[in-house]
C-alpha cells in the first residue's frame, strides 16, 4: 500500500512551481534570464577575472623578467581555473549570506602559489628555459594582487547587473529585528527581504507540522523566492528538518541565526568530532607572542604611514590654519588600555570653541547611551567636513600608535567623560588598546547604535589575531572611500 505523505511534505501542485529551478510565480518564459542565471553569472565573471589576472601577470613579468614563457602561462589558464574550483573559490558566495573578497584572501594566496608552481613545472616539462627566482616571485605576487582586485571589481559589477535575491524572513522579536538591521547596514548583501513569517505562537500551539504547512503555502505564493532566513527564538530540531526539506525541494538557500544567541556569543568556534558538533569558547589570555607581533606591526605600519603621508599632513595643517581660527590640532583625554587616560591628537575639524558649545547639539544629561554622534553638527568647519568624510582628521593618531598609546586596529578611543558613564558590561571594550581603525569603522561607523557598536567590538576583543587586524585594515579602505556613516 502506498504511504501517505504528511501535508507539509506533500508535492505542491505542478502549476505553482517549476521544480527544476525552484522558481515561483510568473511562467518560465516571462522570467528574466539574469534572474535564472544569477549564481552562474557570478561564477563565470569570477573565472574571467582569474584568467585575466593570470594573463596580465604573465605579460607584465615577461616584459620585466626574462626568461619567462608567456605562452605556457597563458595556455595554463584552464589549469588555473580548475585549481580555483578545487580551492572552492567559485562556491563560497553561494554558500554564505555575505561573502567578501577579503574573506578569501588566504585561499587566493594558496591558489596563486599552487598555480605558479604548476607553471614552473610545465616550463620544465616542455624543456623551456628555467624561470628566474625573481620572475617567479613577481608572477606570484602579481597574480595574487590582480586576482584580488579583479574579483572585488567583478563582484561589485555583478551586484549591479543581477537582481537581488528575494528572501522570506522567518522570525520574531529581537533576533528578527537584529537580522533585518544587518541586511540594512551591509548593502553588499545582495538580498531583499520580500516576505516575513512569524512562527512563534504557532510552534507553541500547533507544533512544527502546522508551521511547515503554512511555510509551504507562503513559499508557493511568493514569486521567485530564493532564500529563507530563520531568526526566531522559537525553533526546534523538527522545524529545522522541515525547513531543510522544503528548501531542497524548492531549490532555496537556507540561512539560520542560532536562537540561543546569548549562549553562542562571539567567542566561539564550531568544530566536529565525527558527527558530534562541538563549540569551543575562547576564554584564555592572548599569547604574549601575539601581543609582541601586534606591537611590532603597529610600529612598522605607523612609521611607514607617517613618512608616506607627511606631504598630505602638511597640506591639511595649512588648510586648517588658513580657513579657521584656533589650533591646528585638537588634543583630548581619551580612555586607553584598561581605561587609563591618554592625550589623543587629531586634526581640528570644528570651530575653536566647539567644546563650550556642545550644549547646542546635545544634552549630555539626556542621552540614552554613553556615546553620541551628530550627523550635521553645525560646529564642523568646511575643511573639517571634508576631513571627516575621508577620516583624514585621524591621521595624527599615528603618533599615538607609535608611542604605544593606541594600536592600528582596536575599538575607537572614547572620551573619558563618556567612559565614566559605562556600565560594567561596557568596559570589555577597554581590555585592549584603542585603535586608529576598528570594527566600528568597517561595520557601519556612525550609523551604528551604541549597542551595535559594542557587539562588533566584543567580537573583535574576544577573537584577537594579527590576521583579523589585517582584515580590518583592508576593509577600512572601501569603508573610508564609501564614506557611509562618516560624521
C-alpha positions in Angstrom: 0.0 0.0 0.0 1.3 3.4 -0.9 2.4 5.5 2.0 0.6 8.8 2.6 2.8 11.9 2.8 2.3 14.3 5.6 0.7 17.6 4.5 3.9 19.6 5.0 5.9 17.2 2.8 3.3 16.7 0.0 4.3 17.7 -3.5 3.0 21.2 -4.5 0.7 21.4 -7.5 2.6 21.4 -10.8 1.0 24.7 -11.8 2.6 26.6 -8.9 6.2 25.6 -9.2 8.8 24.8 -11.8 10.6 22.1 -9.7 13.6 22.1 -11.9 14.6 25.6 -10.9 12.5 26.3 -7.8 11.2 29.4 -9.4 7.7 30.6 -8.4 5.2 33.0 -9.8 5.4 34.0 -13.5 5.9 31.4 -16.2 9.5 30.5 -17.2 9.2 32.4 -20.5 8.5 35.6 -18.7 11.3 35.4 -16.2 14.5 37.5 -16.7 17.5 35.4 -17.8 19.5 37.4 -15.3 17.3 36.1 -12.5 17.5 32.5 -13.6 21.3 32.6 -14.0 22.3 34.9 -11.2 24.8 32.5 -9.5 26.2 31.0 -12.7 26.8 34.6 -14.0 28.8 35.3 -10.8 30.9 32.1 -11.2 31.7 32.9 -14.8 32.6 36.5 -14.0 35.0 35.3 -11.3 36.6 32.8 -13.6 37.1 35.5 -16.2 38.7 37.7 -13.5 41.1 34.9 -12.6 42.0 34.2 -16.2 42.6 37.9 -16.9 44.8 38.2 -13.8 47.0 35.3 -15.0 47.4 36.6 -18.5 48.1 40.2 -17.4 50.6 39.0 -14.7 52.4 36.8 -17.3 52.7 39.6 -19.8 54.0 42.0 -17.2 56.6 39.6 -15.9 57.7 38.7 -19.4 58.5 42.4 -20.0 60.4 42.8 -16.8 62.0 39.3 -16.1 63.3 37.1 -18.9 63.4 34.2 -19.5 59.6 33.8 -18.9 57.3 31.8 -21.1 54.1 33.8 -21.7 52.6 31.0 -23.9 52.9 28.5 -21.1 51.3 30.8 -18.5 48.5 31.8 -20.9 47.8 28.2 -22.1 47.7 27.1 -18.4 44.6 29.3 -17.8 42.3 26.3 -17.8 44.5 24.7 -15.2 44.4 27.9 -13.1 40.6 27.9 -13.2 40.5 24.2 -12.3 42.7 24.9 -9.3 40.5 27.8 -8.3 37.5 25.4 -8.4 39.3 22.9 -6.3 40.2 25.6 -3.8 36.5 26.5 -3.6 36.9 30.0 -5.0 33.7 29.8 -7.1 31.4 28.4 -4.5 31.7 30.4 -1.3 29.4 33.2 -2.4 26.6 30.6 -3.0 27.0 29.2 0.5 27.1 32.4 2.5 24.6 35.1 3.0 27.5 37.6 2.9 30.8 36.8 1.3 33.5 39.4 0.5 36.7 39.1 -1.5 38.8 39.8 1.7 37.3 36.7 3.2 39.1 34.5 0.7 42.5 36.3 0.7 44.3 33.3 2.3 42.8 30.9 -0.2 43.8 33.2 -3.1 47.4 33.2 -1.7 47.4 29.4 -1.6 45.8 29.2 -5.1 48.3 31.6 -6.7 51.2 29.8 -5.1 50.0 26.4 -6.4 49.3 27.8 -9.8 52.7 29.5 -10.0 54.4 26.2 -9.0 52.4 24.4 -11.7 53.5 26.9 -14.4 57.2 26.4 -13.4 56.8 22.6 -13.6 55.1 22.9 -17.0 58.0 25.0 -18.3 60.4 22.3 -17.2 58.3 19.6 -18.7 58.4 21.2 -22.2 62.1 22.0 -21.9 61.8 25.8 -21.8 64.5 27.9 -20.2 64.3 27.9 -16.4 62.4 30.8 -14.9 64.4 33.2 -12.7 63.6 33.3 -9.0 62.7 37.0 -9.3 60.4 36.3 -12.2 58.6 33.5 -10.3 58.2 35.7 -7.2 56.9 38.7 -9.2 54.5 36.5 -11.1 53.0 35.0 -7.9 52.7 38.5 -6.2 51.1 40.0 -9.4 48.6 37.1 -9.8 47.6 37.5 -6.1 47.1 41.2 -6.3 45.4 41.2 -9.7 43.1 38.3 -8.8 42.1 40.0 -5.5 41.4 43.4 -7.2 39.6 42.0 -10.2 37.5 39.6 -8.0 36.3 42.6 -5.9 35.6 44.6 -9.0 33.5 41.8 -10.7 31.6 41.2 -7.6 30.6 44.9 -7.4 29.7 44.7 -11.1 27.7 41.5 -10.6 25.6 43.2 -7.9 24.7 45.9 -10.3 23.9 43.6 -13.2 21.8 41.0 -11.4 18.6 41.2 -9.4 18.9 40.9 -5.6 17.9 37.6 -4.0 14.3 37.6 -2.7 14.2 36.3 0.9 11.5 35.1 3.3 12.4 36.1 6.8 11.0 33.6 9.3 11.3 35.1 12.8 10.1 37.3 15.6 11.3 39.5 18.4 14.8 41.0 18.9 16.5 38.3 16.7 14.4 39.1 13.7 15.0 42.9 14.3 18.8 42.3 14.5 18.8 40.3 11.3 16.8 43.0 9.5 19.2 45.6 10.8 22.2 43.7 9.4 20.5 43.5 6.0 20.0 47.2 6.1 23.6 48.1 7.3 25.5 45.8 4.9 24.5 46.9 1.4 26.8 44.4 -0.2 24.4 41.6 1.0 22.6 41.0 -2.3 19.3 40.2 -0.6 15.9 41.8 -0.2 13.5 40.7 2.4 10.2 40.5 0.5 8.1 38.5 3.0 8.0 37.8 6.7 6.5 34.9 8.7 6.2 34.7 12.5 6.1 31.1 13.7 6.5 31.8 17.4 2.9 31.4 18.5 2.2 28.6 16.0 5.1 26.4 17.2 3.9 26.6 20.8 0.3 25.9 19.9 0.2 23.7 16.8 3.7 22.2 16.6 6.1 22.0 13.7 3.8 20.2 11.3 1.3 23.1 11.1 4.1 25.6 10.7 5.6 23.6 7.9 2.3 23.6 6.0 1.9 27.3 6.3 5.5 27.9 5.3 5.0 25.7 2.2 1.9 27.8 1.3 3.9 31.0 1.8 6.8 29.7 -0.4 4.4 28.8 -3.2 2.6 32.2 -3.1 5.8 34.3 -3.1 7.1 35.0 -6.6 10.7 34.0 -7.4 11.8 33.3 -3.9 15.5 32.5 -3.5 16.3 32.2 0.2 14.8 31.6 3.6 16.3 33.3 6.6 15.3 32.0 10.0 15.7 34.3 13.0 13.5 33.3 15.9 13.8 32.1 19.4 11.0 29.6 18.9 12.6 26.9 16.8 13.3 23.2 17.3 15.1 20.4 15.6 11.9 19.1 13.9 11.2 22.5 12.3 14.8 22.8 11.1 14.4 19.4 9.4 11.2 20.5 7.7 12.9 23.7 6.5 15.8 21.8 5.1 13.4 19.5 3.2 11.4 22.4 1.9 14.5 24.3 0.7 15.9 21.3 -1.0 12.5 20.7 -2.8 12.1 24.2 -3.9 15.9 24.8 -4.6 16.1 27.6 -2.0 19.0 28.7 0.1 18.6 28.5 3.9 20.3 30.7 6.5 19.6 30.2 10.2 20.5 32.6 13.0 21.1 30.5 16.1 18.2 31.0 18.5 20.5 30.7 21.6 22.3 33.9 20.6 23.4 34.7 24.2 24.7 31.1 24.6 26.7 31.2 21.4 28.0 34.7 21.9 31.0 35.8 19.8 33.9 34.0 21.5 33.0 30.6 20.0 34.3 28.3 17.2 32.5 25.3 15.9 34.3 22.0 15.4 33.3 18.4 14.8 34.4 15.1 16.3 33.0 12.7 13.7 29.2 13.7 13.6 29.3 15.4 17.0 29.3 19.2 16.8 31.5 20.8 19.5 31.5 24.5 20.5 34.8 25.8 21.8 34.9 29.1 23.8 37.9 31.5 23.6 38.3 32.3 27.2 42.1 32.3 27.6 44.5 35.2 27.6 46.1 36.4 24.4 49.5 34.8 23.9 52.5 37.1 24.6 53.9 36.3 21.2 50.7 37.6 19.6 50.9 40.8 21.6 54.5 41.3 20.6 53.7 40.7 16.9 50.9 43.2 17.1 53.1 45.8 18.7 55.8 45.3 16.1 53.2 45.5 13.3 51.9 48.8 14.9 55.4 50.3 14.9 56.3 49.4 11.4 53.0 50.5 9.9 52.7 53.7 11.8 56.3 54.8 10.9 55.7 53.9 7.2 52.4 55.8 7.1 53.8 58.8 8.8 56.6 59.0 6.2 54.3 58.3 3.3 51.6 60.8 4.3 54.0 63.6 5.5 53.2 65.9 2.5 49.5 65.3 3.0 49.8 66.1 6.7 51.5 69.4 5.9 48.8 70.3 3.3 46.0 69.6 5.8 47.7 71.6 8.5 48.0 74.6 6.2 44.3 74.3 5.1 43.1 74.3 8.7 45.3 77.3 9.6 44.2 79.4 6.6 40.5 78.7 6.9 39.5 79.0 10.6 40.7 80.4 13.9 42.2 78.1 16.5 44.9 75.5 16.8 45.7 73.0 14.0 45.5 70.0 16.3 42.7 69.0 18.7 44.0 67.2 21.8 41.6 65.4 24.1 41.9 63.0 27.0 40.6 59.6 25.9 40.4 56.3 27.7 43.1 53.8 26.7 44.0 50.3 27.7 42.1 49.4 30.9 40.6 52.8 30.9 43.9 54.7 31.5 43.6 58.2 30.0 46.0 59.5 27.4 46.1 62.6 25.2 44.7 61.7 21.8 45.6 64.0 19.0 43.7 64.7 15.7 43.3 67.5 13.2 40.8 70.1 14.4 37.6 69.8 12.4 35.4 72.1 14.5 35.4 75.7 15.4 37.8 76.7 18.1 35.1 76.9 20.9 33.3 73.7 20.0 33.6 72.1 23.4 32.0 75.2 25.0 29.1 74.9 22.5 28.4 71.2 23.0 25.1 72.0 24.7 23.8 73.4 21.3 23.8 70.0 19.7 23.2 67.5 22.6 22.1 67.4 26.2 24.6 65.1 27.8 22.2 64.5 30.8 19.5 63.1 28.5 21.5 60.8 26.1 20.4 57.2 26.4 23.9 55.7 25.9 27.4 56.7 26.8 28.2 57.8 23.3 26.8 60.2 20.7 27.2 61.2 17.1 25.7 64.3 15.5 25.2 63.8 11.7 25.0 67.6 10.8 27.0 69.2 13.6 26.9 73.0 13.0 30.3 73.3 14.8 32.1 71.5 12.0 34.1 73.7 9.6 34.0 73.4 5.8 37.5 71.9 5.7 36.6 69.7 8.8 33.7 68.2 6.9 35.9 67.1 4.1 38.5 65.7 6.5 35.8 63.8 8.4 34.3 62.4 5.2 37.6 60.6 4.4 38.7 60.2 8.0 41.8 62.3 7.3 41.4 64.1 10.6 42.5 60.8 12.4 45.9 60.6 10.7 47.8 62.4 13.6 46.9 59.4 15.8 49.6 57.5 14.0 51.8 59.3 16.6 49.7 57.8 19.4 50.2 54.4 17.8 53.9 54.9 17.6 54.1 55.9 21.2 52.2 52.7 22.2 49.1 54.6 23.5 47.0 53.2 20.6 47.1 50.3 18.1 46.4 50.4 14.4 43.3 48.3 15.0 41.0 48.2 18.0 37.9 49.8 19.5 37.8 53.6 18.9 39.1 55.6 21.9 36.2 57.2 23.8 36.1 60.5 25.7 36.8 59.9 29.4 33.6 61.7 30.4 31.6 59.1 28.4 33.6 56.2 29.8 32.7 57.3 33.3 29.0 56.5 32.3 29.9 52.9 31.3 28.1 50.0 32.9 30.3 47.0 33.9 29.4 45.1 30.7 30.6 48.1 28.6 34.1 48.0 30.0 35.0 44.9 27.9 36.0 47.3 25.1 38.7 48.7 27.3 40.5 45.4 27.6 42.6 46.1 24.5 44.3 49.3 23.2 42.1 51.6 21.3 42.7 51.6 17.5 43.2 54.1 14.7 40.6 52.0 12.9 38.5 49.1 14.2 35.3 47.0 13.8 33.1 50.1 14.2 34.7 51.8 11.2 34.2 48.8 8.9 30.8 47.7 10.1 28.7 50.9 10.0 30.7 53.8 11.5 28.4 56.5 12.8 25.2 54.6 11.7 25.7 52.0 14.5 23.8 52.4 17.7 26.0 52.1 20.9 24.8 48.5 21.5 25.6 47.5 17.9 29.0 49.1 18.2 29.6 47.3 21.4 28.6 44.0 19.9 31.1 44.2 17.0 33.8 45.4 19.3 33.1 42.5 21.7 33.6 40.1 18.8 36.9 41.7 18.0 38.2 41.7 21.6 37.3 38.1 22.1 38.9 36.8 18.9 42.3 38.6 18.7 44.7 37.8 15.9 47.1 39.6 13.5 45.2 38.2 10.6 42.0 39.8 11.9 43.8 43.1 12.2 45.0 42.9 8.6 41.4 42.1 7.5 40.0 45.2 9.3 42.8 47.4 7.8 41.9 46.2 4.3 38.2 46.7 4.9 38.9 50.2 6.2 39.8 51.3 2.6 36.4 50.7 1.0 34.7 52.0 4.2 36.6 55.3 4.0 36.1 55.7 0.3 32.4 54.9 0.6 32.0 57.5 3.4 28.8 56.0 4.7 28.3 56.9 8.4 31.2 59.4 8.4 30.1 62.2 10.8 
